[in-house]
Amino acid sequence: MSEHDSMWASGASGDRPAGQAPQEQEGRQESTLVGQPEPTGSAGSPAAEAPTTAFPAASYQGGSYPGYQPHSGYPQTAAWQYQPPAAGGPGQPGTPYPGAPTWQPAAPAPGAGNRAVRGVILAVAALVLALVSGLTGGFIGRYFGAGPTVTKTLTAAPTVDRTSVAAVAAKVQPVVVDISTPTGEGSGVVISADGNIVTNNHVVEGVGQTPLDVTFSNGKTAKATVVGTDPGGDLAVIKATGVSGLPFATLGDSDAMQVGDTVLAIGSPLGLQGSVTAGIISALHRTIDEGANSRNGRGNSIGDALQTDAAINPGNSGGALVNLAGEVIGINTAIATSGQGAGNIGVGFAIPSNQVKSTAQQLLSGKPVAHPFIGVQIQSGESGALIADVTAGGPADKAGLRKGDLVTKIGDRSIPDAKALSSAVKSAKVGDRLPFTIVRNGSEQQIQVTIGGN
């Protein structure tokens, strides 16, 4: 496979000998997305004085794709690759600007020789109109004839109620808070009446037990401390002190979301608390790699992420992605950027609420977070994910998966490449038993794999 994983690749993953097929651990990508604290923007602050750092562009199946970064931190650059126009250049005949439509001359008006054709067309059109009119009248009125009288009732197509969006925003804004740390600012979502708040790990990373400042939608403030963090999944839970009876979020079913569903993003972009943006679910089951950030030097891979075009900017980290039922179906975590700024370009990502529920429960119980895994190295093959190596004694090994197997489906989910397999595994729960459809030596078969945790 030439694209080696069919997705992002950047220099951050290191040089590779020419012609060697890359391999990746499940859930690990070769792009970089840089996670840093939300800038405070005050004079003399690191955000104000930090130099702009250039990052290599990332290729996406022969085109160009920006590097990723969590939507918090210093301004960075992800340069776009550029392909010059074809010979001839813009403005010369037959060579439009790249991406421009090719204009065609208008069809000549029909002459006298086409009158017979026009007559046939008009006759057919009249017949169709008569039939449509007759059918419409039949539906609106009654059928009269030898049989019993039948009445048909038509119902108008529903219209979009834009006031419902305002109602959703009003419902959810009280459960979204602003979080200020010694190094930056982000957002959070209240998940219990006594002050438990879920946010991104990169919002609170490095603060230890230093008290945080939480500002609620009504302007009241409280101190908070970190309950637990999950750096691998970029989630954390903090606890506001001295509060009770708080409104809290309803965490919806992220698996029920479909591409095209309307969503709202609520948080504190650039410190503007309570900001609401609207968009849709652009894609499901994305696997993104946050890369190495300036504070911990590690990269975090997030699987099964929701992609949205709702505007997300620095400060939205840890805020809510909401469906039209007013349920939180994701925690906003990352954006793609291009050019000189770190602002929204319509490509943002949220950790799905079903992962948030599981992680928050484990953190609140004081348990380490178990991440789903099967113990394989994978690379994209032709129409599937190719098993490049199997960890001895791991879940895949115990189930009978072998090096060279091509995984094409997990359950009813199609697996076109390595990233799809990684996303499917990460969206599962530890202990789930899933059917893997594989091709081995040209024959298709199913193998049951029990998802492990690490």
N, C-alpha and C positions, 0 to 999 in steps of 0.2 A: 504494500500500500504506500503510495507516494506521499499522501498527506500525513502519514503516521499519526493516527488518531483523529484525522479529519477535522481538527479544530485548531485552537490557537497554539502558536509556538513562538518563543522569544529567546533572545540570547541569554536570559536568566537561567535557562536550563543547561547551559554549557554547550561547548562545541561537540559535534558527533562525527565520527569518521564517515566519509562519503560512502553512500550506498548501504550503510548499516541501518536496518529497520529499528526504530526506537521502541522501547518498552516502557511501560509505566506501571506503578502500583495502582491498584484499583482506587479510583477517586482522586488520583494525583494528575494534574495537568501540567503542561509545559509552558503555560503563559505566566505572567506575573501580574498580580493585582496588589497594590501596595497599601497596607493598612496602617494608619497613623492617627493620633488623637485629633479631634475636631479643633480647628483653629479658633482661638479666642478673638482674634482680630484687633486686640488692643495694641496701642503703640509700644514698640519695643519688644513685643511678644515674638516667640519663634515663628509664628505664622506670618508676622509682618516682615521679619527680617531674613527668613530662610531663602536661600537661592533656589531658583527653579532648576529641577533636576531632570535631565533628558532620559527617557527610557526608550528602548528600541520598539519599533512598531511590531505588530504581530500579524502573521499571515493567516488568512482564513480561506481555505480552499481556493487558492489562486487569486483571491482578491486581496483586500486589506481589512484589517480589523484592529481597533485600538487596544492598547494594553489596558488591563483592569486595575482598579484601585478601590478599596473601600471608600465610601463617600465621606471621608474625614481626613484632614491632614493638610500638609503643605501643598502649595500648587505644584503640579508636575506636568510633564509634557509627554505625550505619546504621539510621535510623528506618524502621519499617514504615508504609506508608500504611494508613489505616483507613477502611472504609466503614461508616457507622452502620447499625443495623438498620432494617428497613422500618417504616412507620407501624404503630402498635399496640404495638410494643415487646415485649421478652421477657416471657413469662408470661401474655400475653393470648391468647385462643383464636384458633387459625389462624395465629399468628405465632410460630414457634419461634425460638430463638436462631440467629444466623447459623451455618450449617454443621451444625445439629442435625438429626437425622432427624425426619420427620413421622410421628407415631404414628397408626396406624389401629386402629379397634375390632376386637376379635377376631371372627371369623366365628361366627355362632350355631351351636350344636350341632344336628346333623340331627335332625328329628322323626320321627314314625311314618311320615309320607309318604315318607321316604327309605329305608325298610327294603329295598325292592326294589333300589334302587341299591346299597346297602351289600352286599346279597347278591351282586350281579354282581361288585362289586369284590373281595369275598372269594374268589369262585370263580376270577376271573382271577389273583389273587395266589397262590392255591393251585396253579394250573396253572403259573405262572412258577416258583414254588418247586420244583415237581416236575421241570420241565425243567432248572433249574439243578442240582438234586441229581443228576439223571440224567447231565448232561454232566460234572459234577465226578467222579462215580463212574467215568465212561468214561475220563477223563483219568488218574485215579489208578490204575485197574485196567487191564483189557484189553478189547478189543472181541472178542466171540465171535460167530461166524457162519460163513457158507459160505466166506468168504475166509480168507486167511492171518491168523495172530494178529499183532496190532500192539500194541506196548507204548509208552505215552506217559510221559514224565518231566517233572515240573514243577520249576522252579527258583524258590526264594523271591526276592522283590525284595530288593536289597541295602539294608543300613542304613548310615547315615552314621557313619563311624568318627571320633569326636571326638578320639581319641588322635593321629590324623594331623595335626591342627592343632598340637598340642603338638610333634610331631616336626618340622613345618615351622618353627615358631618357633625351636626349638633349633638347627636347621640354619643359619638365616639370621642369627640374632643376632650371631654372631662376625664377620660381614662388615659390620655397621653400626656406625659410630663417632660419637662426640660431637665437635663442632668448636667451639672457643672462640676468639673474636676480641676485639680491644680494645673492640668495640662491642656484642657480643651472643653468641649461642650458637645452634647449629643441629646438623644431622646430616649424615652422608655415608655413601657406600657404597664399600667397597674393590673395585676392579676389576682389580687385578693384585697378584701376590705381592710385588713390590718397593715397594708403597706408593702407587700411583696411586689417588686417591679422587675420585669424582664427587659433586657437591653442587649446590645452587642458586647462581646468581650473586648473588642478594640476601643470601646468608649471608656471602659473603666480599667483597662489593662495598666498594670504598674502602680496603681494607687494603694495597693495593700489594704490596710485598715484605716487609711486616712479618710475622715468623714467627707462625704459628698454633699452637694447642695441640690435639692430637688425642688423644683417650682411647679406647682399644680396649675391647672387651667384657670382657676379662680384667683390666682396671684399669691396664694399662700405658699409658704416654703417650709421645708423640713430637712433635717440632716438624715443621711443614709449611710449604711455600711454595706460592704460586699458580702453576700452570703456564700456564693460559689461561682466559679467560672468554668467554661468549657472552651478553651482556646481552639481546639480542633474543629468545633462547630460554630465558633464565633458567637457564642451566647453567654450571658451572665445573668444572675439574679442578685438584686440588691434589696435592702429592707429599709424603708423610711421609718424613723423612730417618732414616737409621740403622736401617732395618728390612729384613727379608727373610723369605721363607717364610710370608707372611701368607695366611690363608684369604681367598678372594675370591669375589665374587658371580658367579653365572651369570645373564646377561641373557637373558630369554626373549623370545618373540615376542608383542609386545603386540597385533598384528593378530589373533591367535588368541583373544583374550579376548571373552567374550560377556556381555551383560547378565544378571545373576543369578549369575555366577561368584563363588565365595567368595574373598576376598583378606584378607591381613593387612597392617597398616601397622606398621612398626617404626622407632623413632627415639627422640629425647630430648625429648618434650613437656615444657615448663616445666622443663627441666633434668633430668628423670627418665630417665636413660639406660637403653636397652634395653627400653623400654615396648612392649608388643605390644597392638594392638587388632584386632578382626575385623569384617568386614562383607562387602558384595558390591560388584560393579561395578554402579553405578546407571544409568550411561549411557555411551555411546561418542561419539567425534567432537565433543566440546565445544570451542568456541573461546572463550577467556576473555581479557579485557583487564585486565592488572594496573594500568593507569592510571599516573599520575604519582606517584612516591614522594618522600619528603622529602629523599633524598640526591642523586638525579640529575635530578629533575624530568621524567623521561621515562616514557612508558608502554610496556609490553612486551605484545605479543599472543602468546598461546600457542595453537596450533592442534592439533586432534585429541587433546585431553586426555581422560584417563579420569576419569570421575566416580565417587566411592565414598562410601558412608556409614560406612566404617571411621573411627573417631574420629581426627581430625587436629587438633593444637593448636599454638600457637607453640612452636617448638623441633623440630617434626617436619620442618621445611624441609630438603630434601636427603636425607631418609630413604627407606627402601624400601617400595614397594608390591609384595606378593609373592603369587604364585599357590600352589595346593596342591601343586605340584611342587617348591616351594622356589626357583623362579626369580623374579628381580626383573623385574617387567613395567612398572614405573613409578617415577619419582622424585617424591615428594610435594612440591608446590610452593605450593598456595593453598587457602584455605577461604573459604566464604561465612559471614558473621556477621550477627547482628541484635541489637538491644537495646544494652545498655551494655558488654558484654564482648566479647572477641575469641576466645571459645572455640568449640568444635565444636558445630554444630547439625545434623550429619549430611550436610553438603554439602562435600566436599573434592575436590581435583583433583590429578592426577599427570601429569607429562610421560611419554608412552609410551616404553617401552624402545627401540623401534626408532629413535626420534629421538635418544635418549641415546647409542646405539651410534655413530651417524653423527657426532654432535657431538663426542663424546669422542675419536674417531679423528682428527678434524680438529684439535682442540686439541692432542693429543699429538704430532701431526706438525708443529705450529707454523704451520699454515695458518689463514687467516681462515675463519670458518664461513660457508658459503653457504646462504642461506635460499631455499626454493623460491618462485617468483613467476611470474606470467604477464603482469603489466602491464595491469591493468584497474581501473576504479572500478566498484563494484557496489552495487546496492540490491535489496532483496527485491521481487519482482514476484508476480504471481498464479501460484502453483504453480511457482516457480523463482527463479533469481537473474538479475536484469536487468542487462545490461552498460550502464552509464551513460556510460562513456568508455573509450577504448582508448589506451594509451600508444604513440605512434609509434615504430616500430622494436622494440617489445617482443615477447615470445614470442606473445602473443595476436594482435597485429597481423600478424606474419609468418605465423601459422596461418590468418588470414582471419576472425577474430572481428570483429564490427562493433558499434557502438553501437546499442542496441535489441534485440540478440539476447537471448533468454531461455534460459538454461542449465537444463536439467531433469535431466540425468544426467552423471556423469563416470565412465567405465567402467561398472561395475555398481552404482555408488552413486547413490542418488536424491538430487537437489539441490532441496529444497523452498524454500530461501531463501538469502540472501546469506551467512549464517554457515556454512551447509553447504558452499557453494562454497569459502569461505576455508579451512575445515577440510580439505577434500579436497585442495586444493593444498598446504597445509602438511604433509600426511601423505605427499606424494609425494617422490621423490628428484630432485635436479637432474639433468636429462637424460632423465627418464622421458617417454615419448610416450604421451599419454592421449587416448582418444576422448571428445570433448565432444558430448553430444546437445543440440541447440539447436532452438528454434522461431524461424523468421525469416519474417516476412510470412505467418504462418499455416501454414507448412509445416515439418515436422520434417526435420532432416538431421544428419549427423555431421561434425565437424571434428576432425582430429588436431592436438593442441597439444603441443609439446615444452616441458617445464617448464624455466624458466631459474633462475638463481641470482644473488642479490645480497647 
